[in-house]
Amino acid sequence: MAEAVYIRVAPQYINFVNQIMEGYEYLGVVSTVSRAEGLLVVRVTPDTCADVQEILRKLPVPIEFV
């Protein structure tokens, strides 16, 4: 399993994604790679990777896994 999940969202949703992950008590830690591109990395552990991907897939905003 990966230790990082890279996603792309519209820049206006960066804070939303960060707040959702914080609400899951840092199941994954979000960092912005490129604000202009909406590119984020979510740092995960091998044990939390699948859960984080499932949470991200169910968010009500368009997300692209990269």
N, C-alpha and C positions, 0 to 999 in steps of 0.2 A: 504493500500500500504506500501511497505517497505521503510525504510530510508537508506538502503544500498543495493547495488547490487554487489555480489561477482562473479568474472569471473576468468578464467584461460586462459592465452595466452602463447605462446612460449616466453621465457625471452627476446629474441631480439625484441619483439614487445611492450614491456612495455612502452618505451618512446613514441612510435608512438600513442598508445592509450591515454596516458597522453596528448600529444600535440593536438590530435583531440578534446578531451574534453575541453581543454583550449580554443580552437578555438570556441567552443560553449559558450564562456563567462561563464564558470563554471556552466553550467547546472547541472553538477555533478563534484565533486572533487575526483580525483584519488589518492589513497594511495597504496603503495606496501605492501602486507602482507608478501609474501615470494618471493624474487627475484629468487631464485633457482628454485622454482616451477612455477613461472609466475603467482602467485596468487595475484589478485588485488581486492580492494574494491573501489567502486564508491559511495561516499556519495551523496544522493539525498534527495529531499523533496517529500512528497506525490504527489505534483503537477507535479514534473519533472520526476518521476520514469518511467512512460511509455515511455516518449520521450527518455530518456537515454537508455532504453532497446532497443528501435527501432534503435537508432543510432548505438549502439554496434552490433546489428544483421546485419547491412548493411556494416560494415567495411570489407575491402578486406583482412582480415587476419582471420585465424581460432580462434574462441572464444568459450569457454565452460562456460555456466552459472553454478555456483555451489551454 
